[in-house]
Amino acid sequence: MRARGTQVTDIAIIIIAADDSVMPTTKEAIAHAQAANVPMVFAINKIDKPGANPDKIREDLAQMNLLVEEWGGKYQCQEISAKSGLGVDELMEKVLLEAEMLELKANPNRKATGSVIEASLDKGRGFISTVLVSNGTLHVGDIIIAGTYYGRVKAMFNERNQRVTEAAPAEPVIVLGLNGAPSAGDSFHIMDTEQEAREIANKRLQLQREQSLRTTKTLSLEEIAHRIALGEFHMLNLIVKADTQGSVEALTDSFIKLSTEKVEVKVIQGAVGAISENDVMLASTAENGMIVGFNVRPSAAAKKLAENEGVEINTYSVIYDAIDDITAAMEGMLDKVKKEIATGTVEVREVFKISKVGTVAGAIVTDGKVHRSDKARLIRDGIVIFTGSINALKRYKDDAKEVATGLECGISLVNCNDIQTGDIIETFTEIEVEQHL
């Protein structure tokens, strides 16, 4: 989001609270502005709050090699209060001075160009796109193309949701009329005819499809060998639908980052709009397909089809809930691991050969508690001779379900007659433990 912002800005105003310090998110914004060579003006906000210390902010910036003009540096800085409006006019003067120094100019008497900031699907108005005009003037009625979508500008609204008829350079407006939701960051242009716009959009769509086919990862022999070596490998295919393009990108990036060596998360489609029947069909054909909806709901037909096809639809309004659920789903896909729990130790004191029964050990339980249902391991001189199930467990002549520490018992093992005096029989039980990522 910040990287995209630096691509469309000429001057970045970095706002920092005077009663706090330079936070990690602010440092990230500064780093993006520096990477894109965007000039910065610092605004120290909340100076009218008790405990405000603007000099501490200047000191923090100095430690980041960002010296403000008051401290002999090159960066302009202004103390402001967003609540009372104090210093805002002076800040605007400094921004205008910066613009004059950089000779930032645009020609309003030409066809408009600019960037798409955000796009979403509005229930009443259809696809709406927030655009920022960088050059020229955008008018209602212009034929606009952005990415793989085009249309005639039906209406425009400013940042206060007031209807406007034109947008000059550096003006952000909400545009109605595109036949889809373009990706945030796409540039837009004005075309002469609708036919020309349609041809370019179709050509771009075709190129996009070809590119996605080429970039589809196929498994190499080396990759297959690596997955076999891991013993298990699963793939979770997701279809992401959200109310805005920015949300689609944020969710997609978050889900892909969850991928591990054993479970790979793949977003096979991410788009703006309600969950449709096509999404359900796509999820049903994909292995381990699941639909994630963010601030959108499935249509009645899509919900019914999902029930018939057995496709899971999960809807969220908080991104962290979605990430937690996908992580849980990934952990559920992992094979359970068997874990041994030692239950008891038995020392063989005497060995009896009984016809039709086999070898029976007269023994004493030295540690823990032996259960009839346990598995046993026969150990001689520290070496495991046999591992198997317990055939019989007796106390005197009676069958016993369990024998506690210090008690004598008779014990025989399934298909094992090689028991000698002095052997140790270790008993254990196996439980299945869920793996974690």
Helices and strands as residue ranges (DSSP letters): H 2-8, E 12-17, H 24-35, E 40-45, H 54-63, G 69-71, E 76-79, H 88-102, E 113-122, E 126-135, E 138-139, E 143-146, E 149-157, E 163-164, E 166-167, E 172-178, E 187-191, H 194-214, H 221-230, E 234-242, H 245-257, E 263-272, H 277-285, E 289-294, H 300-309, E 312-316, H 319-333, E 337-354, E 358-371, E 375-380, E 383-395, E 398-399, E 402-404, E 408-413, E 424-433
